[in-house]
Amino acid sequence: MISSTMQMSLFLMTILSSLQFLSVSSFEYQIGGNEGWVVPPANDTGIYNDWASENRFQVGDTVRFRYKKDSVMEVSVEDYKKCNSSHPNFFSNTGNDVVHLNRSGSFYFMSGVSGHCEKGQRMIVKVVSSDQENDSGGEKSAAASPSALVLSFGVFKVVLTQLDLQDKEKEIAESVEQTSDIECKVRTLVAIFVSYLIITGSEFQNSAR
């Protein structure tokens, strides 16, 4: 068993690493949720723009379009207003497309299938830079990419090995899996790890008496 001082050092290193990965991770937004990229109901034609306005997109994020027998294109604001699909900046009909939001400003998306845009299958995504996000004090509210969790959990596995607690890895993974939000997952890992430190610290003190 390593010393209590080393335990605390490893713990602090893990927290800092987790926060660093969390702060730089990009987010992937699933357009349309489980329904995917489809023609909206006739009584809710603004559903995509309503959803987009509730989220804060940053440069580096991605949006995923899943659909069947349809397409997606990114167009100019003029073509968006007219539902004109003649001159898209981007077009795809693969059924599963990921678009990288590589600049700040507005992205104008619409279906390339005739008549779908007019029925509400279009969306404006407004992207801000990280500086603009910090100035406005906004927070992300969409589902995160798992990259931050994978990296953070990797650091925890190293520390668990150093503390001879690798036998607890499955138990920790099951506890973390019960949470869905990326920040909650990291907080869960930290909370579990603190508990183990307290337990092992108590055992160490008792054995030293």
PyMOL commands that place a pseudoatom at each C-alpha (Angstrom):
pseudoatom trace, name=CA, resn=MET, resi=1, chain=A, elem=C, hetatm=0, pos=[0.000, 0.000, 0.000]
pseudoatom trace, name=CA, resn=ILE, resi=2, chain=A, elem=C, hetatm=0, pos=[1.411, 3.383, -0.967]
pseudoatom trace, name=CA, resn=SER, resi=3, chain=A, elem=C, hetatm=0, pos=[1.556, 6.295, 1.465]
pseudoatom trace, name=CA, resn=SER, resi=4, chain=A, elem=C, hetatm=0, pos=[-1.375, 8.610, 2.223]
pseudoatom trace, name=CA, resn=THR, resi=5, chain=A, elem=C, hetatm=0, pos=[0.577, 11.524, 0.740]
pseudoatom trace, name=CA, resn=MET, resi=6, chain=A, elem=C, hetatm=0, pos=[1.024, 9.673, -2.532]
pseudoatom trace, name=CA, resn=GLN, resi=7, chain=A, elem=C, hetatm=0, pos=[-2.667, 8.731, -2.524]
pseudoatom trace, name=CA, resn=MET, resi=8, chain=A, elem=C, hetatm=0, pos=[-3.676, 12.369, -2.235]
pseudoatom trace, name=CA, resn=SER, resi=9, chain=A, elem=C, hetatm=0, pos=[-1.228, 13.414, -4.959]
pseudoatom trace, name=CA, resn=LEU, resi=10, chain=A, elem=C, hetatm=0, pos=[-2.625, 10.821, -7.334]
pseudoatom trace, name=CA, resn=PHE, resi=11, chain=A, elem=C, hetatm=0, pos=[-6.159, 11.864, -6.457]
pseudoatom trace, name=CA, resn=LEU, resi=12, chain=A, elem=C, hetatm=0, pos=[-5.496, 15.543, -7.186]
pseudoatom trace, name=CA, resn=MET, resi=13, chain=A, elem=C, hetatm=0, pos=[-3.800, 14.625, -10.457]
pseudoatom trace, name=CA, resn=THR, resi=14, chain=A, elem=C, hetatm=0, pos=[-6.854, 12.612, -11.459]
pseudoatom trace, name=CA, resn=ILE, resi=15, chain=A, elem=C, hetatm=0, pos=[-9.282, 15.446, -10.718]
pseudoatom trace, name=CA, resn=LEU, resi=16, chain=A, elem=C, hetatm=0, pos=[-7.215, 17.944, -12.700]
pseudoatom trace, name=CA, resn=SER, resi=17, chain=A, elem=C, hetatm=0, pos=[-6.940, 15.561, -15.636]
pseudoatom trace, name=CA, resn=SER, resi=18, chain=A, elem=C, hetatm=0, pos=[-10.677, 14.894, -15.616]
pseudoatom trace, name=CA, resn=LEU, resi=19, chain=A, elem=C, hetatm=0, pos=[-11.549, 18.586, -15.550]
pseudoatom trace, name=CA, resn=GLN, resi=20, chain=A, elem=C, hetatm=0, pos=[-9.084, 19.312, -18.338]
pseudoatom trace, name=CA, resn=PHE, resi=21, chain=A, elem=C, hetatm=0, pos=[-10.520, 16.644, -20.619]
pseudoatom trace, name=CA, resn=LEU, resi=22, chain=A, elem=C, hetatm=0, pos=[-14.045, 17.737, -19.768]
pseudoatom trace, name=CA, resn=SER, resi=23, chain=A, elem=C, hetatm=0, pos=[-13.366, 21.366, -20.639]
pseudoatom trace, name=CA, resn=VAL, resi=24, chain=A, elem=C, hetatm=0, pos=[-11.833, 20.670, -24.052]
pseudoatom trace, name=CA, resn=SER, resi=25, chain=A, elem=C, hetatm=0, pos=[-14.154, 17.905, -25.230]
pseudoatom trace, name=CA, resn=SER, resi=26, chain=A, elem=C, hetatm=0, pos=[-16.440, 18.603, -28.172]
pseudoatom trace, name=CA, resn=PHE, resi=27, chain=A, elem=C, hetatm=0, pos=[-20.119, 17.776, -28.265]
pseudoatom trace, name=CA, resn=GLU, resi=28, chain=A, elem=C, hetatm=0, pos=[-22.116, 15.815, -30.807]
pseudoatom trace, name=CA, resn=TYR, resi=29, chain=A, elem=C, hetatm=0, pos=[-25.761, 16.746, -31.246]
pseudoatom trace, name=CA, resn=GLN, resi=30, chain=A, elem=C, hetatm=0, pos=[-28.231, 14.168, -32.537]
pseudoatom trace, name=CA, resn=ILE, resi=31, chain=A, elem=C, hetatm=0, pos=[-30.700, 15.951, -34.802]
pseudoatom trace, name=CA, resn=GLY, resi=32, chain=A, elem=C, hetatm=0, pos=[-34.258, 14.826, -34.183]
pseudoatom trace, name=CA, resn=GLY, resi=33, chain=A, elem=C, hetatm=0, pos=[-33.381, 12.465, -31.339]
pseudoatom trace, name=CA, resn=ASN, resi=34, chain=A, elem=C, hetatm=0, pos=[-34.734, 8.956, -31.826]
pseudoatom trace, name=CA, resn=GLU, resi=35, chain=A, elem=C, hetatm=0, pos=[-36.947, 10.090, -34.702]
pseudoatom trace, name=CA, resn=GLY, resi=36, chain=A, elem=C, hetatm=0, pos=[-33.992, 11.388, -36.670]
pseudoatom trace, name=CA, resn=TRP, resi=37, chain=A, elem=C, hetatm=0, pos=[-34.035, 13.920, -39.506]
pseudoatom trace, name=CA, resn=VAL, resi=38, chain=A, elem=C, hetatm=0, pos=[-37.618, 13.672, -40.792]
pseudoatom trace, name=CA, resn=VAL, resi=39, chain=A, elem=C, hetatm=0, pos=[-40.428, 15.892, -42.008]
pseudoatom trace, name=CA, resn=PRO, resi=40, chain=A, elem=C, hetatm=0, pos=[-41.964, 17.383, -38.837]
pseudoatom trace, name=CA, resn=PRO, resi=41, chain=A, elem=C, hetatm=0, pos=[-45.658, 17.117, -37.964]
pseudoatom trace, name=CA, resn=ALA, resi=42, chain=A, elem=C, hetatm=0, pos=[-47.908, 19.625, -39.718]
pseudoatom trace, name=CA, resn=ASN, resi=43, chain=A, elem=C, hetatm=0, pos=[-48.783, 21.233, -36.379]
pseudoatom trace, name=CA, resn=ASP, resi=44, chain=A, elem=C, hetatm=0, pos=[-45.139, 21.611, -35.306]
pseudoatom trace, name=CA, resn=THR, resi=45, chain=A, elem=C, hetatm=0, pos=[-43.178, 22.771, -38.345]
pseudoatom trace, name=CA, resn=GLY, resi=46, chain=A, elem=C, hetatm=0, pos=[-40.787, 24.845, -36.233]
pseudoatom trace, name=CA, resn=ILE, resi=47, chain=A, elem=C, hetatm=0, pos=[-39.632, 21.913, -34.122]
pseudoatom trace, name=CA, resn=TYR, resi=48, chain=A, elem=C, hetatm=0, pos=[-36.040, 21.898, -35.411]
pseudoatom trace, name=CA, resn=ASN, resi=49, chain=A, elem=C, hetatm=0, pos=[-35.432, 25.615, -34.938]
pseudoatom trace, name=CA, resn=ASP, resi=50, chain=A, elem=C, hetatm=0, pos=[-37.105, 25.509, -31.527]
pseudoatom trace, name=CA, resn=TRP, resi=51, chain=A, elem=C, hetatm=0, pos=[-34.707, 22.741, -30.504]
pseudoatom trace, name=CA, resn=ALA, resi=52, chain=A, elem=C, hetatm=0, pos=[-31.668, 24.515, -31.974]
pseudoatom trace, name=CA, resn=SER, resi=53, chain=A, elem=C, hetatm=0, pos=[-32.494, 27.739, -30.128]
pseudoatom trace, name=CA, resn=GLU, resi=54, chain=A, elem=C, hetatm=0, pos=[-32.450, 25.857, -26.813]
pseudoatom trace, name=CA, resn=ASN, resi=55, chain=A, elem=C, hetatm=0, pos=[-28.857, 24.691, -27.306]
pseudoatom trace, name=CA, resn=ARG, resi=56, chain=A, elem=C, hetatm=0, pos=[-25.547, 26.524, -27.440]
pseudoatom trace, name=CA, resn=PHE, resi=57, chain=A, elem=C, hetatm=0, pos=[-23.281, 25.281, -30.209]
pseudoatom trace, name=CA, resn=GLN, resi=58, chain=A, elem=C, hetatm=0, pos=[-19.543, 25.942, -30.094]
pseudoatom trace, name=CA, resn=VAL, resi=59, chain=A, elem=C, hetatm=0, pos=[-16.876, 25.802, -32.762]
pseudoatom trace, name=CA, resn=GLY, resi=60, chain=A, elem=C, hetatm=0, pos=[-15.629, 22.209, -32.852]
pseudoatom trace, name=CA, resn=ASP, resi=61, chain=A, elem=C, hetatm=0, pos=[-18.996, 20.630, -32.065]
pseudoatom trace, name=CA, resn=THR, resi=62, chain=A, elem=C, hetatm=0, pos=[-20.704, 18.316, -34.539]
pseudoatom trace, name=CA, resn=VAL, resi=63, chain=A, elem=C, hetatm=0, pos=[-24.291, 17.643, -35.576]
pseudoatom trace, name=CA, resn=ARG, resi=64, chain=A, elem=C, hetatm=0, pos=[-25.391, 14.182, -36.711]
pseudoatom trace, name=CA, resn=PHE, resi=65, chain=A, elem=C, hetatm=0, pos=[-28.237, 13.647, -39.164]
pseudoatom trace, name=CA, resn=ARG, resi=66, chain=A, elem=C, hetatm=0, pos=[-29.813, 10.186, -39.335]
pseudoatom trace, name=CA, resn=TYR, resi=67, chain=A, elem=C, hetatm=0, pos=[-32.578, 9.572, -41.864]
pseudoatom trace, name=CA, resn=LYS, resi=68, chain=A, elem=C, hetatm=0, pos=[-34.044, 7.228, -44.467]
pseudoatom trace, name=CA, resn=LYS, resi=69, chain=A, elem=C, hetatm=0, pos=[-34.849, 8.074, -48.090]
pseudoatom trace, name=CA, resn=ASP, resi=70, chain=A, elem=C, hetatm=0, pos=[-33.973, 11.717, -47.536]
pseudoatom trace, name=CA, resn=SER, resi=71, chain=A, elem=C, hetatm=0, pos=[-30.958, 14.026, -47.618]
pseudoatom trace, name=CA, resn=VAL, resi=72, chain=A, elem=C, hetatm=0, pos=[-29.378, 16.965, -45.855]
pseudoatom trace, name=CA, resn=MET, resi=73, chain=A, elem=C, hetatm=0, pos=[-27.713, 20.054, -47.235]
pseudoatom trace, name=CA, resn=GLU, resi=74, chain=A, elem=C, hetatm=0, pos=[-26.133, 23.205, -45.897]
pseudoatom trace, name=CA, resn=VAL, resi=75, chain=A, elem=C, hetatm=0, pos=[-27.091, 26.289, -47.893]
pseudoatom trace, name=CA, resn=SER, resi=76, chain=A, elem=C, hetatm=0, pos=[-26.844, 30.072, -47.886]
pseudoatom trace, name=CA, resn=VAL, resi=77, chain=A, elem=C, hetatm=0, pos=[-29.303, 32.170, -45.918]
pseudoatom trace, name=CA, resn=GLU, resi=78, chain=A, elem=C, hetatm=0, pos=[-30.974, 33.292, -49.159]
pseudoatom trace, name=CA, resn=ASP, resi=79, chain=A, elem=C, hetatm=0, pos=[-31.493, 29.723, -50.369]
pseudoatom trace, name=CA, resn=TYR, resi=80, chain=A, elem=C, hetatm=0, pos=[-32.671, 28.713, -46.905]
pseudoatom trace, name=CA, resn=LYS, resi=81, chain=A, elem=C, hetatm=0, pos=[-35.417, 31.334, -46.911]
pseudoatom trace, name=CA, resn=LYS, resi=82, chain=A, elem=C, hetatm=0, pos=[-36.587, 30.244, -50.370]
pseudoatom trace, name=CA, resn=CYS, resi=83, chain=A, elem=C, hetatm=0, pos=[-36.066, 26.499, -49.788]
pseudoatom trace, name=CA, resn=ASN, resi=84, chain=A, elem=C, hetatm=0, pos=[-33.819, 26.555, -52.840]
pseudoatom trace, name=CA, resn=SER, resi=85, chain=A, elem=C, hetatm=0, pos=[-31.770, 23.354, -53.135]
pseudoatom trace, name=CA, resn=SER, resi=86, chain=A, elem=C, hetatm=0, pos=[-29.977, 24.241, -56.375]
pseudoatom trace, name=CA, resn=HIS, resi=87, chain=A, elem=C, hetatm=0, pos=[-26.655, 25.472, -54.949]
pseudoatom trace, name=CA, resn=PRO, resi=88, chain=A, elem=C, hetatm=0, pos=[-25.811, 23.742, -51.650]
pseudoatom trace, name=CA, resn=ASN, resi=89, chain=A, elem=C, hetatm=0, pos=[-22.510, 24.298, -49.878]
pseudoatom trace, name=CA, resn=PHE, resi=90, chain=A, elem=C, hetatm=0, pos=[-22.772, 20.732, -48.611]
pseudoatom trace, name=CA, resn=PHE, resi=91, chain=A, elem=C, hetatm=0, pos=[-24.984, 17.828, -49.673]
pseudoatom trace, name=CA, resn=SER, resi=92, chain=A, elem=C, hetatm=0, pos=[-25.282, 14.212, -48.581]
pseudoatom trace, name=CA, resn=ASN, resi=93, chain=A, elem=C, hetatm=0, pos=[-27.827, 11.414, -48.775]
pseudoatom trace, name=CA, resn=THR, resi=94, chain=A, elem=C, hetatm=0, pos=[-25.948, 8.609, -47.011]
pseudoatom trace, name=CA, resn=GLY, resi=95, chain=A, elem=C, hetatm=0, pos=[-28.503, 8.361, -44.201]
pseudoatom trace, name=CA, resn=ASN, resi=96, chain=A, elem=C, hetatm=0, pos=[-25.973, 9.030, -41.447]
pseudoatom trace, name=CA, resn=ASP, resi=97, chain=A, elem=C, hetatm=0, pos=[-24.037, 12.277, -41.779]
pseudoatom trace, name=CA, resn=VAL, resi=98, chain=A, elem=C, hetatm=0, pos=[-21.855, 14.180, -39.335]
pseudoatom trace, name=CA, resn=VAL, resi=99, chain=A, elem=C, hetatm=0, pos=[-21.321, 17.874, -40.006]
pseudoatom trace, name=CA, resn=HIS, resi=100, chain=A, elem=C, hetatm=0, pos=[-18.466, 19.647, -38.233]
pseudoatom trace, name=CA, resn=LEU, resi=101, chain=A, elem=C, hetatm=0, pos=[-19.251, 23.141, -37.011]
pseudoatom trace, name=CA, resn=ASN, resi=102, chain=A, elem=C, hetatm=0, pos=[-15.832, 24.544, -37.863]
pseudoatom trace, name=CA, resn=ARG, resi=103, chain=A, elem=C, hetatm=0, pos=[-16.575, 28.263, -37.616]
pseudoatom trace, name=CA, resn=SER, resi=104, chain=A, elem=C, hetatm=0, pos=[-18.672, 30.703, -35.652]
pseudoatom trace, name=CA, resn=GLY, resi=105, chain=A, elem=C, hetatm=0, pos=[-21.821, 32.104, -37.208]
pseudoatom trace, name=CA, resn=SER, resi=106, chain=A, elem=C, hetatm=0, pos=[-24.974, 30.526, -38.598]
pseudoatom trace, name=CA, resn=PHE, resi=107, chain=A, elem=C, hetatm=0, pos=[-25.311, 27.249, -40.486]
pseudoatom trace, name=CA, resn=TYR, resi=108, chain=A, elem=C, hetatm=0, pos=[-28.464, 26.784, -42.570]
pseudoatom trace, name=CA, resn=PHE, resi=109, chain=A, elem=C, hetatm=0, pos=[-29.587, 23.182, -43.031]
pseudoatom trace, name=CA, resn=MET, resi=110, chain=A, elem=C, hetatm=0, pos=[-32.487, 21.815, -45.042]
pseudoatom trace, name=CA, resn=SER, resi=111, chain=A, elem=C, hetatm=0, pos=[-33.694, 18.636, -46.670]
pseudoatom trace, name=CA, resn=GLY, resi=112, chain=A, elem=C, hetatm=0, pos=[-32.855, 18.263, -50.331]
pseudoatom trace, name=CA, resn=VAL, resi=113, chain=A, elem=C, hetatm=0, pos=[-36.008, 16.296, -51.096]
pseudoatom trace, name=CA, resn=SER, resi=114, chain=A, elem=C, hetatm=0, pos=[-38.590, 18.327, -52.975]
pseudoatom trace, name=CA, resn=GLY, resi=115, chain=A, elem=C, hetatm=0, pos=[-41.285, 19.735, -50.695]
pseudoatom trace, name=CA, resn=HIS, resi=116, chain=A, elem=C, hetatm=0, pos=[-39.675, 18.716, -47.405]
pseudoatom trace, name=CA, resn=CYS, resi=117, chain=A, elem=C, hetatm=0, pos=[-38.126, 22.101, -46.639]
pseudoatom trace, name=CA, resn=GLU, resi=118, chain=A, elem=C, hetatm=0, pos=[-41.461, 23.823, -47.196]
pseudoatom trace, name=CA, resn=LYS, resi=119, chain=A, elem=C, hetatm=0, pos=[-42.987, 21.443, -44.643]
pseudoatom trace, name=CA, resn=GLY, resi=120, chain=A, elem=C, hetatm=0, pos=[-40.505, 22.494, -41.961]
pseudoatom trace, name=CA, resn=GLN, resi=121, chain=A, elem=C, hetatm=0, pos=[-37.552, 20.146, -42.449]
pseudoatom trace, name=CA, resn=ARG, resi=122, chain=A, elem=C, hetatm=0, pos=[-34.969, 22.871, -42.092]
pseudoatom trace, name=CA, resn=MET, resi=123, chain=A, elem=C, hetatm=0, pos=[-32.938, 24.335, -39.262]
pseudoatom trace, name=CA, resn=ILE, resi=124, chain=A, elem=C, hetatm=0, pos=[-30.627, 27.211, -38.345]
pseudoatom trace, name=CA, resn=VAL, resi=125, chain=A, elem=C, hetatm=0, pos=[-27.677, 26.349, -36.102]
pseudoatom trace, name=CA, resn=LYS, resi=126, chain=A, elem=C, hetatm=0, pos=[-25.983, 29.362, -34.517]
pseudoatom trace, name=CA, resn=VAL, resi=127, chain=A, elem=C, hetatm=0, pos=[-22.389, 28.656, -33.495]
pseudoatom trace, name=CA, resn=VAL, resi=128, chain=A, elem=C, hetatm=0, pos=[-20.335, 30.738, -31.073]
pseudoatom trace, name=CA, resn=SER, resi=129, chain=A, elem=C, hetatm=0, pos=[-16.608, 30.686, -30.449]
pseudoatom trace, name=CA, resn=SER, resi=130, chain=A, elem=C, hetatm=0, pos=[-15.253, 29.629, -27.062]
pseudoatom trace, name=CA, resn=ASP, resi=131, chain=A, elem=C, hetatm=0, pos=[-14.492, 33.287, -26.272]
pseudoatom trace, name=CA, resn=GLN, resi=132, chain=A, elem=C, hetatm=0, pos=[-18.078, 34.283, -26.993]
pseudoatom trace, name=CA, resn=GLU, resi=133, chain=A, elem=C, hetatm=0, pos=[-19.327, 31.377, -24.887]
pseudoatom trace, name=CA, resn=ASN, resi=134, chain=A, elem=C, hetatm=0, pos=[-17.214, 32.436, -21.912]
pseudoatom trace, name=CA, resn=ASP, resi=135, chain=A, elem=C, hetatm=0, pos=[-18.266, 36.078, -22.230]
pseudoatom trace, name=CA, resn=SER, resi=136, chain=A, elem=C, hetatm=0, pos=[-21.950, 35.178, -22.289]
pseudoatom trace, name=CA, resn=GLY, resi=137, chain=A, elem=C, hetatm=0, pos=[-21.646, 32.724, -19.415]
pseudoatom trace, name=CA, resn=GLY, resi=138, chain=A, elem=C, hetatm=0, pos=[-23.648, 30.136, -21.352]
pseudoatom trace, name=CA, resn=GLU, resi=139, chain=A, elem=C, hetatm=0, pos=[-23.709, 26.454, -20.602]
pseudoatom trace, name=CA, resn=LYS, resi=140, chain=A, elem=C, hetatm=0, pos=[-24.037, 23.462, -22.858]
pseudoatom trace, name=CA, resn=SER, resi=141, chain=A, elem=C, hetatm=0, pos=[-27.117, 21.325, -22.476]
pseudoatom trace, name=CA, resn=ALA, resi=142, chain=A, elem=C, hetatm=0, pos=[-26.709, 18.599, -25.063]
pseudoatom trace, name=CA, resn=ALA, resi=143, chain=A, elem=C, hetatm=0, pos=[-25.403, 15.076, -24.806]
pseudoatom trace, name=CA, resn=ALA, resi=144, chain=A, elem=C, hetatm=0, pos=[-21.652, 14.940, -24.813]
pseudoatom trace, name=CA, resn=SER, resi=145, chain=A, elem=C, hetatm=0, pos=[-19.201, 12.946, -26.766]
pseudoatom trace, name=CA, resn=PRO, resi=146, chain=A, elem=C, hetatm=0, pos=[-17.858, 10.049, -24.663]
pseudoatom trace, name=CA, resn=SER, resi=147, chain=A, elem=C, hetatm=0, pos=[-14.231, 11.013, -25.353]
pseudoatom trace, name=CA, resn=ALA, resi=148, chain=A, elem=C, hetatm=0, pos=[-13.881, 12.974, -22.113]
pseudoatom trace, name=CA, resn=LEU, resi=149, chain=A, elem=C, hetatm=0, pos=[-15.255, 10.106, -20.050]
pseudoatom trace, name=CA, resn=VAL, resi=150, chain=A, elem=C, hetatm=0, pos=[-13.010, 7.548, -21.755]
pseudoatom trace, name=CA, resn=LEU, resi=151, chain=A, elem=C, hetatm=0, pos=[-9.909, 9.636, -21.088]
pseudoatom trace, name=CA, resn=SER, resi=152, chain=A, elem=C, hetatm=0, pos=[-10.919, 10.404, -17.509]
pseudoatom trace, name=CA, resn=PHE, resi=153, chain=A, elem=C, hetatm=0, pos=[-11.757, 6.779, -16.761]
pseudoatom trace, name=CA, resn=GLY, resi=154, chain=A, elem=C, hetatm=0, pos=[-8.398, 5.772, -18.233]
pseudoatom trace, name=CA, resn=VAL, resi=155, chain=A, elem=C, hetatm=0, pos=[-6.630, 7.977, -15.700]
pseudoatom trace, name=CA, resn=PHE, resi=156, chain=A, elem=C, hetatm=0, pos=[-8.723, 6.469, -12.906]
pseudoatom trace, name=CA, resn=LYS, resi=157, chain=A, elem=C, hetatm=0, pos=[-7.742, 2.952, -13.995]
pseudoatom trace, name=CA, resn=VAL, resi=158, chain=A, elem=C, hetatm=0, pos=[-4.062, 3.860, -13.674]
pseudoatom trace, name=CA, resn=VAL, resi=159, chain=A, elem=C, hetatm=0, pos=[-4.625, 5.260, -10.196]
pseudoatom trace, name=CA, resn=LEU, resi=160, chain=A, elem=C, hetatm=0, pos=[-6.692, 2.236, -9.144]
pseudoatom trace, name=CA, resn=THR, resi=161, chain=A, elem=C, hetatm=0, pos=[-3.807, 0.001, -10.175]
pseudoatom trace, name=CA, resn=GLN, resi=162, chain=A, elem=C, hetatm=0, pos=[-1.371, 2.073, -8.127]
pseudoatom trace, name=CA, resn=LEU, resi=163, chain=A, elem=C, hetatm=0, pos=[-3.680, 1.752, -5.117]
pseudoatom trace, name=CA, resn=ASP, resi=164, chain=A, elem=C, hetatm=0, pos=[-4.152, -2.021, -5.578]
pseudoatom trace, name=CA, resn=LEU, resi=165, chain=A, elem=C, hetatm=0, pos=[-7.872, -1.456, -6.175]
pseudoatom trace, name=CA, resn=GLN, resi=166, chain=A, elem=C, hetatm=0, pos=[-8.108, -2.760, -9.738]
pseudoatom trace, name=CA, resn=ASP, resi=167, chain=A, elem=C, hetatm=0, pos=[-10.479, -5.478, -8.503]
pseudoatom trace, name=CA, resn=LYS, resi=168, chain=A, elem=C, hetatm=0, pos=[-13.024, -2.677, -7.941]
pseudoatom trace, name=CA, resn=GLU, resi=169, chain=A, elem=C, hetatm=0, pos=[-12.918, -1.547, -11.580]
pseudoatom trace, name=CA, resn=LYS, resi=170, chain=A, elem=C, hetatm=0, pos=[-16.050, -3.488, -12.641]
pseudoatom trace, name=CA, resn=GLU, resi=171, chain=A, elem=C, hetatm=0, pos=[-18.000, -2.190, -9.661]
pseudoatom trace, name=CA, resn=ILE, resi=172, chain=A, elem=C, hetatm=0, pos=[-17.030, 1.399, -10.485]
pseudoatom trace, name=CA, resn=ALA, resi=173, chain=A, elem=C, hetatm=0, pos=[-17.887, 0.979, -14.173]
pseudoatom trace, name=CA, resn=GLU, resi=174, chain=A, elem=C, hetatm=0, pos=[-21.371, -0.311, -13.288]
pseudoatom trace, name=CA, resn=SER, resi=175, chain=A, elem=C, hetatm=0, pos=[-21.998, 2.652, -10.989]
pseudoatom trace, name=CA, resn=VAL, resi=176, chain=A, elem=C, hetatm=0, pos=[-20.872, 5.150, -13.619]
pseudoatom trace, name=CA, resn=GLU, resi=177, chain=A, elem=C, hetatm=0, pos=[-22.991, 3.495, -16.332]
pseudoatom trace, name=CA, resn=GLN, resi=178, chain=A, elem=C, hetatm=0, pos=[-26.130, 4.323, -14.352]
pseudoatom trace, name=CA, resn=THR, resi=179, chain=A, elem=C, hetatm=0, pos=[-25.630, 8.031, -15.078]
pseudoatom trace, name=CA, resn=SER, resi=180, chain=A, elem=C, hetatm=0, pos=[-26.249, 9.500, -18.540]
pseudoatom trace, name=CA, resn=ASP, resi=181, chain=A, elem=C, hetatm=0, pos=[-24.683, 12.965, -18.484]
pseudoatom trace, name=CA, resn=ILE, resi=182, chain=A, elem=C, hetatm=0, pos=[-20.930, 13.253, -19.089]
pseudoatom trace, name=CA, resn=GLU, resi=183, chain=A, elem=C, hetatm=0, pos=[-20.352, 15.695, -16.229]
pseudoatom trace, name=CA, resn=CYS, resi=184, chain=A, elem=C, hetatm=0, pos=[-22.372, 13.496, -13.880]
pseudoatom trace, name=CA, resn=LYS, resi=185, chain=A, elem=C, hetatm=0, pos=[-20.265, 10.507, -14.903]
pseudoatom trace, name=CA, resn=VAL, resi=186, chain=A, elem=C, hetatm=0, pos=[-17.042, 12.322, -14.037]
pseudoatom trace, name=CA, resn=ARG, resi=187, chain=A, elem=C, hetatm=0, pos=[-18.503, 13.532, -10.744]
pseudoatom trace, name=CA, resn=THR, resi=188, chain=A, elem=C, hetatm=0, pos=[-19.566, 9.962, -9.980]
pseudoatom trace, name=CA, resn=LEU, resi=189, chain=A, elem=C, hetatm=0, pos=[-16.034, 8.716, -10.598]
pseudoatom trace, name=CA, resn=VAL, resi=190, chain=A, elem=C, hetatm=0, pos=[-14.629, 11.415, -8.320]
pseudoatom trace, name=CA, resn=ALA, resi=191, chain=A, elem=C, hetatm=0, pos=[-17.153, 10.647, -5.563]
pseudoatom trace, name=CA, resn=ILE, resi=192, chain=A, elem=C, hetatm=0, pos=[-16.439, 6.915, -5.704]
pseudoatom trace, name=CA, resn=PHE, resi=193, chain=A, elem=C, hetatm=0, pos=[-12.717, 7.540, -5.678]
pseudoatom trace, name=CA, resn=VAL, resi=194, chain=A, elem=C, hetatm=0, pos=[-12.960, 9.838, -2.649]
pseudoatom trace, name=CA, resn=SER, resi=195, chain=A, elem=C, hetatm=0, pos=[-14.851, 7.095, -0.821]
pseudoatom trace, name=CA, resn=TYR, resi=196, chain=A, elem=C, hetatm=0, pos=[-12.108, 4.586, -1.562]
pseudoatom trace, name=CA, resn=LEU, resi=197, chain=A, elem=C, hetatm=0, pos=[-9.448, 7.018, -0.378]
pseudoatom trace, name=CA, resn=ILE, resi=198, chain=A, elem=C, hetatm=0, pos=[-11.289, 7.558, 2.887]
pseudoatom trace, name=CA, resn=ILE, resi=199, chain=A, elem=C, hetatm=0, pos=[-11.674, 3.811, 3.414]
pseudoatom trace, name=CA, resn=THR, resi=200, chain=A, elem=C, hetatm=0, pos=[-8.077, 2.974, 2.554]
pseudoatom trace, name=CA, resn=GLY, resi=201, chain=A, elem=C, hetatm=0, pos=[-6.858, 5.907, 4.645]
pseudoatom trace, name=CA, resn=SER, resi=202, chain=A, elem=C, hetatm=0, pos=[-8.786, 4.638, 7.661]
pseudoatom trace, name=CA, resn=GLU, resi=203, chain=A, elem=C, hetatm=0, pos=[-7.442, 1.126, 7.158]
pseudoatom trace, name=CA, resn=PHE, resi=204, chain=A, elem=C, hetatm=0, pos=[-3.905, 2.487, 6.922]
pseudoatom trace, name=CA, resn=GLN, resi=205, chain=A, elem=C, hetatm=0, pos=[-4.292, 4.466, 10.152]
pseudoatom trace, name=CA, resn=ASN, resi=206, chain=A, elem=C, hetatm=0, pos=[-5.767, 1.461, 11.974]
pseudoatom trace, name=CA, resn=SER, resi=207, chain=A, elem=C, hetatm=0, pos=[-2.940, -0.797, 10.844]
pseudoatom trace, name=CA, resn=ALA, resi=208, chain=A, elem=C, hetatm=0, pos=[-0.374, 1.763, 12.007]
pseudoatom trace, name=CA, resn=ARG, resi=209, chain=A, elem=C, hetatm=0, pos=[-1.727, 1.762, 15.561]
for i in range(1, 209): cmd.bond("trace and resi %d" % i, "trace and resi %d" % (i + 1))
show_as sticks, trace
zoom trace
